[in-house]
Amino acid sequence: MWVFLPTHFAQKWVAEDKMRAIDPEQYQFETLFSVITRKGARENLILKAFLKELTFSP
C-alpha cells in the first residue's frame, strides 16, 4: 500500500531520517485548488490568510 504525504507534512520526519521519499521523480503529483469568494464582501482576515496559504509555493 502506497501512502502519499504532502512534502511539507513529511518534512519533519525526513529531516529526522525517519522517513524518505521512494523514487520521488516517478511518484509525485500536484493538486490544483480553486477558490470562489463573494465579490464585494468586506475584508476578512481569516479568508485573506487562507488565500495566502493557497498561493504559497515551496
A tleap script that builds the chain and sets N, CA, C and O, in Angstrom:
source leaprc.protein.ff14SB
mol = sequence {
  NMET TRP VAL PHE LEU PRO THR HIE PHE ALA
  GLN LYS TRP VAL ALA GLU ASP LYS MET ARG
  ALA ILE ASP PRO GLU GLN TYR GLN PHE GLU
  THR LEU PHE SER VAL ILE THR ARG LYS GLY
  ALA ARG GLU ASN LEU ILE LEU LYS ALA PHE
  LEU LYS GLU LEU THR PHE SER CPRO
}
set mol.1.N position { 0.842 -1.186 0.000 }
set mol.1.CA position { 0.000 0.000 0.000 }
set mol.1.C position { 0.883 1.243 0.000 }
set mol.1.O position { 1.771 1.379 0.841 }
set mol.2.N position { 0.641 2.139 -0.933 }
set mol.2.CA position { 1.394 3.389 -1.022 }
set mol.2.C position { 0.612 4.508 -0.357 }
set mol.2.O position { -0.602 4.624 -0.522 }
set mol.3.N position { 1.320 5.316 0.386 }
set mol.3.CA position { 0.702 6.478 1.028 }
set mol.3.C position { 1.446 7.712 0.562 }
set mol.3.O position { 2.670 7.787 0.677 }
set mol.4.N position { 0.720 8.668 0.044 }
set mol.4.CA position { 1.325 9.907 -0.404 }
set mol.4.C position { 1.077 10.989 0.635 }
set mol.4.O position { -0.067 11.258 1.002 }
set mol.5.N position { 2.145 11.601 1.101 }
set mol.5.CA position { 2.041 12.704 2.048 }
set mol.5.C position { 2.540 13.976 1.379 }
set mol.5.O position { 3.502 13.935 0.612 }
set mol.6.N position { 1.911 15.085 1.656 }
set mol.6.CA position { 2.443 16.341 1.144 }
set mol.6.C position { 3.859 16.555 1.680 }
set mol.6.O position { 4.158 16.219 2.826 }
set mol.7.N position { 4.713 17.111 0.844 }
set mol.7.CA position { 6.112 17.316 1.208 }
set mol.7.C position { 6.239 18.079 2.516 }
set mol.7.O position { 7.044 17.717 3.374 }
set mol.8.N position { 5.447 19.138 2.670 }
set mol.8.CA position { 5.556 19.943 3.894 }
set mol.8.C position { 5.111 19.159 5.130 }
set mol.8.O position { 5.574 19.432 6.237 }
set mol.9.N position { 4.220 18.193 4.945 }
set mol.9.CA position { 3.737 17.391 6.069 }
set mol.9.C position { 4.794 16.387 6.522 }
set mol.9.O position { 4.967 16.163 7.720 }
set mol.10.N position { 5.501 15.782 5.566 }
set mol.10.CA position { 6.505 14.759 5.875 }
set mol.10.C position { 7.868 15.353 6.213 }
set mol.10.O position { 8.759 14.632 6.662 }
set mol.11.N position { 8.041 16.637 6.006 }
set mol.11.CA position { 9.337 17.294 6.151 }
set mol.11.C position { 10.013 17.019 7.494 }
set mol.11.O position { 11.224 16.801 7.535 }
set mol.12.N position { 9.261 17.024 8.584 }
set mol.12.CA position { 9.826 16.797 9.920 }
set mol.12.C position { 10.478 15.412 10.004 }
set mol.12.O position { 11.603 15.282 10.485 }
set mol.13.N position { 9.771 14.384 9.536 }
set mol.13.CA position { 10.278 13.017 9.624 }
set mol.13.C position { 11.438 12.782 8.666 }
set mol.13.O position { 12.350 12.010 8.963 }
set mol.14.N position { 11.403 13.445 7.525 }
set mol.14.CA position { 12.514 13.336 6.577 }
set mol.14.C position { 13.768 13.944 7.202 }
set mol.14.O position { 14.853 13.370 7.103 }
set mol.15.N position { 13.625 15.102 7.843 }
set mol.15.CA position { 14.763 15.763 8.494 }
set mol.15.C position { 15.343 14.915 9.624 }
set mol.15.O position { 16.542 14.979 9.897 }
set mol.16.N position { 14.495 14.119 10.281 }
set mol.16.CA position { 14.946 13.253 11.380 }
set mol.16.C position { 15.361 11.872 10.883 }
set mol.16.O position { 15.603 10.978 11.694 }
set mol.17.N position { 15.448 11.680 9.574 }
set mol.17.CA position { 15.779 10.384 8.953 }
set mol.17.C position { 14.846 9.261 9.381 }
set mol.17.O position { 15.265 8.106 9.468 }
set mol.18.N position { 13.598 9.584 9.647 }
set mol.18.CA position { 12.597 8.582 10.000 }
set mol.18.C position { 11.742 8.194 8.789 }
set mol.18.O position { 10.970 7.236 8.838 }
set mol.19.N position { 11.894 8.954 7.710 }
set mol.19.CA position { 11.094 8.726 6.518 }
set mol.19.C position { 11.887 9.232 5.317 }
set mol.19.O position { 12.692 10.156 5.432 }
set mol.20.N position { 11.644 8.611 4.166 }
set mol.20.CA position { 12.291 9.100 2.949 }
set mol.20.C position { 11.351 8.890 1.770 }
set mol.20.O position { 10.450 8.052 1.808 }
set mol.21.N position { 11.582 9.662 0.742 }
set mol.21.CA position { 10.790 9.526 -0.475 }
set mol.21.C position { 11.296 8.330 -1.269 }
set mol.21.O position { 12.502 8.099 -1.353 }
set mol.22.N position { 10.387 7.583 -1.842 }
set mol.22.CA position { 10.745 6.446 -2.683 }
set mol.22.C position { 10.547 6.870 -4.135 }
set mol.22.O position { 9.422 7.074 -4.592 }
set mol.23.N position { 11.652 6.998 -4.842 }
set mol.23.CA position { 11.654 7.391 -6.252 }
set mol.23.C position { 10.764 8.620 -6.499 }
set mol.23.O position { 9.764 8.533 -7.212 }
set mol.24.N position { 11.135 9.761 -5.905 }
set mol.24.CA position { 10.290 10.963 -5.999 }
set mol.24.C position { 10.087 11.476 -7.425 }
set mol.24.O position { 9.120 12.194 -7.683 }
set mol.25.N position { 10.973 11.123 -8.354 }
set mol.25.CA position { 10.780 11.548 -9.742 }
set mol.25.C position { 9.600 10.817 -10.391 }
set mol.25.O position { 8.907 11.379 -11.238 }
set mol.26.N position { 9.380 9.575 -9.992 }
set mol.26.CA position { 8.289 8.792 -10.569 }
set mol.26.C position { 6.986 8.944 -9.781 }
set mol.26.O position { 5.907 9.031 -10.367 }
set mol.27.N position { 7.093 8.976 -8.460 }
set mol.27.CA position { 5.902 9.007 -7.612 }
set mol.27.C position { 5.693 10.406 -7.040 }
set mol.27.O position { 6.077 10.695 -5.907 }
set mol.28.N position { 5.095 11.238 -7.822 }
set mol.28.CA position { 4.774 12.589 -7.365 }
set mol.28.C position { 3.532 13.070 -8.104 }
set mol.28.O position { 3.183 12.556 -9.167 }
set mol.29.N position { 2.890 14.041 -7.534 }
set mol.29.CA position { 1.743 14.638 -8.205 }
set mol.29.C position { 1.505 16.033 -7.630 }
set mol.29.O position { 1.963 16.358 -6.535 }
set mol.30.N position { 0.796 16.826 -8.376 }
set mol.30.CA position { 0.418 18.159 -7.941 }
set mol.30.C position { -1.096 18.234 -7.944 }
set mol.30.O position { -1.766 17.576 -8.740 }
set mol.31.N position { -1.615 19.034 -7.055 }
set mol.31.CA position { -3.050 19.211 -6.959 }
set mol.31.C position { -3.392 20.670 -7.193 }
set mol.31.O position { -2.778 21.560 -6.606 }
set mol.32.N position { -4.357 20.910 -8.037 }
set mol.32.CA position { -4.810 22.259 -8.323 }
set mol.32.C position { -6.016 22.569 -7.446 }
set mol.32.O position { -6.973 21.796 -7.394 }
set mol.33.N position { -5.966 23.690 -6.768 }
set mol.33.CA position { -7.087 24.125 -5.946 }
set mol.33.C position { -7.736 25.341 -6.586 }
set mol.33.O position { -7.051 26.186 -7.162 }
set mol.34.N position { -9.035 25.429 -6.487 }
set mol.34.CA position { -9.776 26.606 -6.946 }
set mol.34.C position { -10.587 27.131 -5.773 }
set mol.34.O position { -11.069 26.366 -4.938 }
set mol.35.N position { -10.727 28.439 -5.725 }
set mol.35.CA position { -11.475 29.064 -4.639 }
set mol.35.C position { -12.433 30.083 -5.235 }
set mol.35.O position { -12.080 30.815 -6.159 }
set mol.36.N position { -13.622 30.123 -4.710 }
set mol.36.CA position { -14.605 31.121 -5.116 }
set mol.36.C position { -14.932 31.959 -3.892 }
set mol.36.O position { -15.228 31.431 -2.820 }
set mol.37.N position { -14.876 33.265 -4.066 }
set mol.37.CA position { -15.229 34.163 -2.969 }
set mol.37.C position { -16.320 35.125 -3.441 }
set mol.37.O position { -16.544 35.304 -4.638 }
set mol.38.N position { -16.964 35.716 -2.498 }
set mol.38.CA position { -18.043 36.638 -2.811 }
set mol.38.C position { -17.471 37.991 -3.226 }
set mol.38.O position { -16.703 38.602 -2.483 }
set mol.39.N position { -17.843 38.446 -4.394 }
set mol.39.CA position { -17.370 39.733 -4.899 }
set mol.39.C position { -17.979 40.861 -4.063 }
set mol.39.O position { -19.182 40.886 -3.806 }
set mol.40.N position { -17.126 41.779 -3.651 }
set mol.40.CA position { -17.597 42.941 -2.906 }
set mol.40.C position { -17.779 42.711 -1.418 }
set mol.40.O position { -18.244 43.605 -0.711 }
set mol.41.N position { -17.422 41.532 -0.926 }
set mol.41.CA position { -17.554 41.256 0.507 }
set mol.41.C position { -16.510 42.067 1.280 }
set mol.41.O position { -15.437 42.371 0.757 }
set mol.42.N position { -16.831 42.410 2.517 }
set mol.42.CA position { -15.871 43.171 3.315 }
set mol.42.C position { -14.641 42.321 3.611 }
set mol.42.O position { -14.685 41.093 3.535 }
set mol.43.N position { -13.550 42.991 3.947 }
set mol.43.CA position { -12.295 42.301 4.192 }
set mol.43.C position { -12.435 41.322 5.363 }
set mol.43.O position { -13.002 41.647 6.406 }
set mol.44.N position { -11.903 40.124 5.156 }
set mol.44.CA position { -11.966 39.077 6.161 }
set mol.44.C position { -10.532 38.571 6.363 }
set mol.44.O position { -9.955 37.973 5.455 }
set mol.45.N position { -9.963 38.803 7.532 }
set mol.45.CA position { -8.568 38.447 7.784 }
set mol.45.C position { -8.320 36.938 7.710 }
set mol.45.O position { -7.255 36.505 7.269 }
set mol.46.N position { -9.287 36.150 8.135 }
set mol.46.CA position { -9.131 34.695 8.067 }
set mol.46.C position { -9.107 34.245 6.605 }
set mol.46.O position { -8.269 33.433 6.215 }
set mol.47.N position { -10.021 34.771 5.810 }
set mol.47.CA position { -10.044 34.434 4.387 }
set mol.47.C position { -8.765 34.901 3.706 }
set mol.47.O position { -8.208 34.188 2.872 }
set mol.48.N position { -8.308 36.071 4.053 }
set mol.48.CA position { -7.081 36.610 3.473 }
set mol.48.C position { -5.884 35.698 3.779 }
set mol.48.O position { -5.069 35.437 2.894 }
set mol.49.N position { -5.773 35.219 5.003 }
set mol.49.CA position { -4.690 34.316 5.397 }
set mol.49.C position { -4.814 32.971 4.673 }
set mol.49.O position { -3.815 32.395 4.240 }
set mol.50.N position { -6.037 32.483 4.550 }
set mol.50.CA position { -6.280 31.217 3.857 }
set mol.50.C position { -5.852 31.308 2.391 }
set mol.50.O position { -5.170 30.415 1.889 }
set mol.51.N position { -6.243 32.364 1.716 }
set mol.51.CA position { -5.879 32.546 0.324 }
set mol.51.C position { -4.378 32.696 0.151 }
set mol.51.O position { -3.814 32.225 -0.837 }
set mol.52.N position { -3.729 33.350 1.105 }
set mol.52.CA position { -2.284 33.493 1.044 }
set mol.52.C position { -1.607 32.126 1.131 }
set mol.52.O position { -0.641 31.866 0.415 }
set mol.53.N position { -2.112 31.247 2.010 }
set mol.53.CA position { -1.550 29.903 2.139 }
set mol.53.C position { -1.748 29.079 0.873 }
set mol.53.O position { -0.877 28.295 0.496 }
set mol.54.N position { -2.885 29.256 0.223 }
set mol.54.CA position { -3.141 28.507 -1.009 }
set mol.54.C position { -2.204 28.918 -2.137 }
set mol.54.O position { -1.896 28.110 -3.012 }
set mol.55.N position { -1.759 30.145 -2.124 }
set mol.55.CA position { -0.859 30.608 -3.181 }
set mol.55.C position { 0.600 30.363 -2.842 }
set mol.55.O position { 1.474 30.643 -3.663 }
set mol.56.N position { 0.887 29.846 -1.654 }
set mol.56.CA position { 2.260 29.535 -1.252 }
set mol.56.C position { 2.808 28.409 -2.100 }
set mol.56.O position { 2.117 27.420 -2.346 }
set mol.57.N position { 4.030 28.548 -2.543 }
set mol.57.CA position { 4.676 27.513 -3.344 }
set mol.57.C position { 6.065 27.253 -2.803 }
set mol.57.O position { 6.950 28.092 -2.967 }
set mol.58.N position { 6.290 26.088 -2.148 }
set mol.58.CA position { 7.606 25.815 -1.537 }
set mol.58.C position { 8.715 25.678 -2.556 }
set mol.58.O position { 9.867 25.449 -2.188 }
savepdb mol mol.pdb
quit
